[in-house]
């Protein structure tokens, strides 16, 4: 162990900040624990609140130079308070530290962001209410500190390293977006650049069964309806599917089936509420509620995968038609009146083969980028561990 590092406790090096929310005029930003990321990222815009109407948990008002972390066991969220955040309100779900003289706040920030600290925090949080770390337990967590110049040198190295990693992450995400955009662009072009042999048809015109799902019983959550052997999918299951619906979270009993309808494998599902115009092809027989339209395609007139790709290309248009109500939705009438372009069956099948090929290549590239992103996340932790590894250099 390097002798330049001294052993102390978090409470001695960084006393728990006791700055409570003070009365103020007007509005101030409030950050809940969900508003902060694993490495200090602010996720979305904060809620603006008045002192009188602030949430009951908006009890912390840290000052510039403080650093904080989420108290909840298993939750890695850390934050640095700079001048821009001075005076903002934060949830009492955070524990804020006020580093003493000779302790660099940025070094403490990186220290509490390390997995080593997070493991110790979680172990100490076991006795807290609802798994949350108490101030007294936080104060006893050990920390090893080098001299202030050494802390600052380490912070400089980490700042540069994380800036590079952040750039690499941004480029990786951009590559993912570009890959998806290229596929979407090609798909839109396929349906836009059609020749005179294409016909405009309604979905019902190329279906042997077309209509909304059924869920007649009220209340819909009656226990007797569930727990059987009949898959029951909902709009979220359609949204989460990648073209083919292969998973479900609920099942209907015999009573549930009796008040619903069992649609066959291969049915195209189209959401018309909550998650508008999401599509997926059933990979099994299933029931679904009236927030989903079922389309059993006439195989002699249409290819179901063609229709699914077609509707995905029209998603933005269909979603726009559902805007403006208290809850965004469209209805069966939207599709009863809307026409879509259909070439002959052979051309549909050729389009599906090409789009399937491009989709597979897109997914292959996305997988590569996801692996790269995971490697960058691992690199972040390796860098943190190396720089703040409890005095072992």
C-alpha positions as CSV (number, residue, x, y, z in Angstrom):
1,X,0.0,0.0,0.0
2,X,1.3,3.5,-0.9
3,X,2.2,5.3,2.4
4,X,1.1,8.6,1.0
5,X,-2.5,7.5,1.3
6,X,-4.2,7.9,4.7
7,X,-7.1,6.0,6.1
8,X,-10.1,7.9,7.5
9,X,-13.8,7.7,7.4
10,X,-16.2,9.4,5.0
11,X,-17.7,11.4,7.9
12,X,-14.3,12.8,8.9
13,X,-13.2,13.6,5.4
14,X,-16.7,14.8,4.2
15,X,-19.2,15.6,6.9
16,X,-22.8,14.9,6.0
17,X,-24.3,18.1,4.7
18,X,-27.2,19.3,6.8
19,X,-28.4,22.1,4.6
20,X,-32.1,21.8,4.5
21,X,-34.5,23.4,2.1
22,X,-34.9,27.0,3.1
23,X,-37.9,29.2,2.4
24,X,-37.6,30.9,-1.0
25,X,-39.8,32.9,-3.3
26,X,-40.9,31.9,-6.8
27,X,-39.9,28.6,-8.3
28,X,-36.8,26.4,-8.0
29,X,-35.8,23.2,-9.8
30,X,-36.4,20.0,-8.0
31,X,-34.4,16.8,-8.7
32,X,-35.8,13.5,-7.6
33,X,-33.5,10.5,-7.5
34,X,-34.7,9.4,-10.9
35,X,-33.5,12.7,-12.3
36,X,-29.8,11.8,-11.8
37,X,-27.7,9.2,-13.6
38,X,-25.0,6.9,-12.5
39,X,-22.2,9.4,-13.1
40,X,-23.9,12.7,-12.4
41,X,-25.9,13.0,-15.6
42,X,-29.0,15.1,-15.3
43,X,-31.8,13.1,-16.9
44,X,-34.4,15.4,-18.5
45,X,-35.6,18.6,-17.2
46,X,-36.3,19.1,-13.4
47,X,-39.7,19.8,-11.9
48,X,-40.1,23.5,-11.0
49,X,-41.7,23.9,-7.6
50,X,-42.6,26.6,-5.1
51,X,-41.6,26.4,-1.5
52,X,-45.2,25.9,-0.4
53,X,-46.1,23.3,-3.0
54,X,-42.8,21.4,-3.2
55,X,-43.0,17.6,-2.8
56,X,-42.5,16.3,0.8
57,X,-39.2,14.6,-0.2
58,X,-37.8,17.9,-1.7
59,X,-35.9,18.5,1.6
60,X,-32.3,19.0,0.5
61,X,-30.7,22.2,-0.7
62,X,-27.0,21.4,-1.2
63,X,-24.5,24.1,-2.0
64,X,-21.8,24.3,-4.6
65,X,-19.0,22.0,-3.8
66,X,-21.2,19.3,-2.2
67,X,-21.3,15.8,-3.7
68,X,-24.1,13.4,-3.2
69,X,-25.2,9.8,-3.8
70,X,-28.5,7.9,-3.7
71,X,-29.1,6.3,-0.3
72,X,-31.2,3.4,-1.6
73,X,-29.5,0.0,-1.7
74,X,-28.7,-1.1,-5.2
75,X,-29.1,2.3,-6.7
76,X,-26.0,3.9,-8.2
77,X,-26.6,7.6,-8.7
78,X,-24.1,10.3,-7.8
79,X,-24.1,14.1,-8.3
80,X,-21.7,17.0,-8.2
81,X,-23.2,20.3,-7.1
82,X,-21.7,23.1,-9.2
83,X,-22.7,26.8,-9.2
84,X,-25.5,26.1,-11.6
85,X,-27.1,23.7,-9.2
86,X,-26.5,25.7,-6.0
87,X,-29.8,26.4,-4.4
88,X,-31.7,23.7,-6.3
89,X,-33.9,21.2,-4.4
90,X,-33.0,17.6,-4.2
91,X,-34.8,14.5,-2.8
92,X,-34.0,13.3,0.7
93,X,-33.2,10.1,-1.1
94,X,-29.8,11.6,-1.6
95,X,-27.0,11.8,1.0
96,X,-24.9,14.9,0.5
97,X,-21.3,15.4,1.6
98,X,-19.4,18.6,2.3
99,X,-15.7,17.8,1.7
100,X,-13.4,19.2,4.4
101,X,-10.3,21.3,3.7
102,X,-7.7,19.2,2.0
103,X,-10.3,17.0,0.3
104,X,-11.0,17.6,-3.4
105,X,-14.8,17.4,-4.0
106,X,-14.2,15.9,-7.5
107,X,-12.0,13.2,-6.0
108,X,-14.8,12.3,-3.6
109,X,-17.3,12.3,-6.5
110,X,-15.2,9.8,-8.4
111,X,-14.7,7.8,-5.2
112,X,-18.4,7.5,-4.4
113,X,-19.1,6.6,-8.1
114,X,-16.8,3.5,-7.8
115,X,-18.3,0.0,-7.5
116,X,-16.1,-0.5,-4.4
117,X,-17.9,2.3,-2.6
118,X,-21.3,1.3,-3.9
119,X,-20.7,-2.2,-2.5
120,X,-19.8,-0.8,0.9
121,X,-22.7,1.5,0.8
122,X,-25.1,-1.3,0.0
123,X,-23.7,-3.4,2.9
124,X,-24.1,-0.5,5.3
125,X,-27.6,0.2,4.1
126,X,-29.0,-3.1,5.2
127,X,-30.3,-1.8,8.5
128,X,-31.7,1.4,7.1
129,X,-35.4,2.0,6.6
130,X,-36.6,0.6,3.3
131,X,-32.9,-0.3,2.4
132,X,-31.8,3.3,2.6
133,X,-28.4,4.3,4.0
134,X,-28.6,6.4,7.3
135,X,-26.3,9.3,7.9
136,X,-24.5,7.6,10.8
137,X,-23.8,4.5,8.7
138,X,-22.6,6.6,5.8
139,X,-20.2,8.5,8.0
140,X,-18.5,5.2,9.1
141,X,-17.6,4.0,5.6
142,X,-13.8,4.0,5.2
143,X,-12.0,6.1,2.6
144,X,-8.3,6.3,1.8
145,X,-7.0,9.6,0.7
146,X,-3.7,10.7,-0.9
147,X,-2.4,14.3,-0.5
148,X,-4.4,17.1,-2.0
149,X,-2.0,17.5,-5.0
150,X,-2.2,13.8,-5.6
151,X,-6.1,13.9,-5.5
152,X,-6.0,16.8,-8.0
153,X,-3.6,14.9,-10.3
154,X,-5.9,11.8,-10.2
155,X,-9.0,14.0,-10.9
156,X,-7.2,15.5,-13.9
157,X,-6.5,12.0,-15.2
158,X,-10.1,10.9,-14.6
159,X,-11.6,14.0,-16.2
160,X,-9.6,13.4,-19.4
161,X,-10.3,9.6,-19.4
162,X,-14.1,10.1,-18.8
163,X,-14.2,12.9,-21.4
164,X,-12.8,10.4,-23.9
165,X,-15.1,7.6,-22.9
166,X,-18.1,10.0,-23.1
167,X,-17.1,10.9,-26.6
168,X,-16.7,7.3,-27.6
169,X,-20.1,6.5,-26.1
170,X,-21.7,9.4,-28.0
171,X,-20.2,8.2,-31.2
172,X,-21.4,4.7,-30.5
173,X,-24.9,5.9,-29.9
174,X,-24.8,8.0,-33.0
175,X,-23.7,5.0,-35.0
176,X,-26.7,3.1,-33.7
177,X,-29.0,5.9,-34.6
178,X,-27.5,6.2,-38.1
179,X,-27.9,2.5,-38.7
180,X,-31.5,2.6,-37.7
181,X,-32.1,5.8,-39.8
182,X,-30.6,4.1,-42.9
183,X,-33.0,1.2,-42.5
184,X,-36.0,3.5,-41.9
185,X,-35.0,5.6,-44.9
186,X,-34.8,2.6,-47.2
187,X,-38.1,1.3,-45.9
188,X,-39.9,4.6,-46.5
189,X,-38.4,4.8,-50.0
190,X,-39.7,1.3,-50.9
191,X,-43.3,2.4,-50.2
192,X,-42.9,5.9,-51.6
193,X,-41.3,5.0,-54.9
194,X,-44.0,2.7,-56.3
195,X,-45.0,2.1,-59.9
196,X,-48.4,2.2,-61.5
197,X,-49.1,-1.4,-60.8
198,X,-49.6,-0.8,-57.1
199,X,-53.1,-0.5,-55.8
200,X,-54.5,1.5,-52.8
201,X,-56.4,-0.9,-50.5
202,X,-57.8,-0.8,-47.0
203,X,-56.4,-3.4,-44.5
204,X,-59.8,-5.0,-44.3
205,X,-59.7,-5.6,-48.1
206,X,-56.7,-7.9,-47.7
207,X,-57.9,-9.7,-44.5
208,X,-60.0,-12.7,-43.7
209,X,-60.5,-11.3,-40.2
210,X,-60.1,-7.7,-39.1
211,X,-61.3,-6.1,-35.9
212,X,-60.6,-5.1,-32.3
213,X,-59.7,-7.5,-29.6
214,X,-62.3,-8.4,-26.9
215,X,-62.3,-8.0,-23.2
216,X,-66.0,-7.8,-22.2
217,X,-66.0,-8.5,-18.5
218,X,-66.1,-5.7,-16.0
219,X,-64.0,-5.1,-14.0
220,X,-61.3,-6.1,-16.4
221,X,-58.9,-7.0,-13.6
222,X,-61.2,-9.7,-12.0
223,X,-59.0,-12.4,-10.7
224,X,-61.1,-15.2,-12.2
225,X,-60.2,-14.1,-15.7
226,X,-56.5,-14.8,-15.3
227,X,-54.0,-17.5,-14.5
228,X,-54.9,-20.0,-17.2
229,X,-53.2,-21.4,-20.2
230,X,-54.3,-18.8,-22.8
231,X,-51.7,-16.0,-23.6
232,X,-53.2,-12.6,-23.1
233,X,-51.1,-9.8,-24.6
234,X,-51.4,-6.0,-24.1
235,X,-50.1,-2.9,-25.9
236,X,-46.8,-3.0,-24.1
237,X,-46.2,-6.6,-25.3
238,X,-46.7,-5.4,-28.9
239,X,-44.5,-2.3,-28.4
240,X,-41.7,-4.5,-27.0
241,X,-41.8,-7.0,-29.8
242,X,-39.3,-6.9,-32.7
243,X,-41.7,-7.7,-35.5
244,X,-42.8,-11.0,-34.0
245,X,-44.4,-11.2,-30.5
246,X,-42.7,-14.0,-28.7
247,X,-43.4,-13.1,-25.0
248,X,-46.4,-12.3,-22.8
249,X,-46.8,-11.5,-19.1
250,X,-50.4,-12.6,-18.5
251,X,-52.6,-15.4,-19.3
252,X,-56.4,-15.9,-19.4
253,X,-58.3,-18.7,-17.7
254,X,-61.3,-20.5,-19.3
255,X,-63.5,-17.7,-17.9
256,X,-61.1,-15.1,-19.5
257,X,-61.2,-16.8,-22.8
258,X,-65.1,-17.0,-22.7
259,X,-65.4,-13.3,-22.6
260,X,-62.6,-12.7,-25.1
261,X,-61.4,-14.1,-28.5
262,X,-58.4,-16.3,-29.3
263,X,-56.6,-15.0,-32.3
264,X,-54.4,-17.4,-34.3
265,X,-50.7,-17.4,-34.6
266,X,-49.6,-15.1,-37.5
267,X,-52.2,-12.5,-36.6
268,X,-50.9,-8.9,-37.1
269,X,-51.5,-6.9,-34.0
270,X,-51.9,-3.1,-34.2
271,X,-52.1,-0.9,-31.1
272,X,-54.7,1.9,-31.1
273,X,-54.3,3.2,-27.5
274,X,-51.5,4.0,-25.1
275,X,-48.8,2.9,-27.5
276,X,-50.2,4.1,-30.8
277,X,-49.6,2.2,-34.1
278,X,-47.1,-0.3,-32.7
279,X,-47.2,-3.5,-34.6
280,X,-46.2,-7.2,-34.1
281,X,-47.1,-10.6,-35.5
282,X,-48.3,-13.2,-33.0
283,X,-45.9,-16.0,-32.6
284,X,-48.6,-18.0,-30.8
285,X,-52.4,-18.1,-30.4
286,X,-53.4,-15.3,-28.0
287,X,-56.2,-13.1,-26.7
288,X,-55.9,-9.3,-26.5
289,X,-58.2,-6.4,-25.5
290,X,-59.9,-3.8,-27.6
291,X,-56.9,-1.5,-27.4
292,X,-55.4,-3.7,-30.1
293,X,-56.7,-4.4,-33.6
294,X,-56.2,-8.0,-35.0
295,X,-55.6,-8.6,-38.7
296,X,-55.6,-12.1,-40.1
297,X,-54.1,-11.5,-43.5
298,X,-55.6,-13.2,-46.6
299,X,-52.6,-15.1,-47.9
300,X,-53.8,-15.0,-51.4
301,X,-53.7,-11.2,-51.5
302,X,-51.1,-10.1,-49.0
303,X,-48.0,-11.1,-47.1
304,X,-48.3,-10.4,-43.4
305,X,-44.7,-9.3,-43.0
306,X,-45.2,-6.9,-45.9
307,X,-48.2,-5.3,-44.1
308,X,-46.2,-5.1,-40.8
309,X,-43.3,-3.3,-42.6
310,X,-45.8,-1.1,-44.4
311,X,-47.5,0.0,-41.1
312,X,-44.2,0.7,-39.5
313,X,-43.3,3.1,-42.3
314,X,-46.7,4.8,-41.7
315,X,-46.3,4.9,-37.9
316,X,-45.6,8.7,-37.7
317,X,-48.6,9.5,-39.8
318,X,-50.9,7.2,-37.8
319,X,-49.6,8.5,-34.5
320,X,-50.3,12.1,-35.6
321,X,-53.9,11.2,-36.2
322,X,-54.2,10.1,-32.5
323,X,-52.9,13.3,-31.0
324,X,-55.0,15.8,-29.2
325,X,-57.2,13.7,-26.9
326,X,-56.7,13.3,-23.1
327,X,-55.0,10.0,-23.9
328,X,-53.5,9.6,-27.4
329,X,-55.5,7.0,-29.3
330,X,-56.9,6.1,-32.7
331,X,-59.7,3.8,-33.5
332,X,-60.9,1.1,-35.9
333,X,-62.4,3.8,-38.1
334,X,-58.9,5.2,-38.8
335,X,-58.1,1.9,-40.6
336,X,-61.5,1.4,-42.1
337,X,-61.0,4.6,-44.1
338,X,-57.3,4.6,-44.6
339,X,-55.8,3.1,-47.8
340,X,-52.3,1.7,-48.2
341,X,-50.2,0.8,-51.2
342,X,-50.1,-2.9,-52.2
343,X,-48.2,-4.3,-55.2
344,X,-48.9,-7.9,-56.4
345,X,-48.2,-10.7,-54.0
346,X,-44.9,-11.7,-55.7
347,X,-43.6,-8.1,-55.4
348,X,-44.6,-8.0,-51.7
349,X,-42.6,-11.1,-51.0
350,X,-39.6,-9.7,-52.8
351,X,-39.8,-6.5,-50.7
352,X,-40.1,-8.6,-47.5
353,X,-36.9,-10.6,-48.5
354,X,-35.0,-7.4,-49.0
355,X,-36.2,-5.7,-45.9
356,X,-35.6,-8.9,-43.8
357,X,-32.0,-8.9,-45.1
358,X,-31.4,-5.3,-44.3
359,X,-33.1,-5.7,-40.9
360,X,-30.8,-8.6,-40.0
361,X,-27.7,-6.5,-41.0
362,X,-29.0,-3.6,-38.9
363,X,-29.5,-5.8,-35.9
364,X,-26.0,-7.3,-36.4
365,X,-24.5,-3.8,-36.3
366,X,-26.6,-2.8,-33.4
367,X,-25.4,-5.8,-31.5
368,X,-21.8,-4.8,-32.2
369,X,-22.4,-1.3,-31.0
370,X,-24.1,-2.6,-27.9
371,X,-21.1,-4.7,-27.1
372,X,-18.9,-1.7,-27.6
373,X,-21.1,0.4,-25.2
374,X,-20.9,-2.4,-22.6
375,X,-17.1,-2.4,-23.0
376,X,-17.0,1.3,-22.5
377,X,-19.1,1.0,-19.3
378,X,-16.7,-1.6,-18.0
379,X,-13.8,0.7,-18.9
380,X,-15.3,3.4,-16.8
381,X,-15.4,1.2,-13.7
382,X,-11.9,-0.1,-14.4
383,X,-10.6,3.4,-14.6
384,X,-12.4,4.4,-11.4
385,X,-11.2,1.3,-9.5
386,X,-7.6,1.9,-10.6
387,X,-7.6,5.5,-9.5
388,X,-9.5,5.2,-6.2
389,X,-8.6,1.7,-5.1
390,X,-8.3,2.4,-1.5
391,X,-4.7,3.4,-1.6
392,X,-3.4,0.4,-3.6
393,X,-1.4,1.9,-6.5
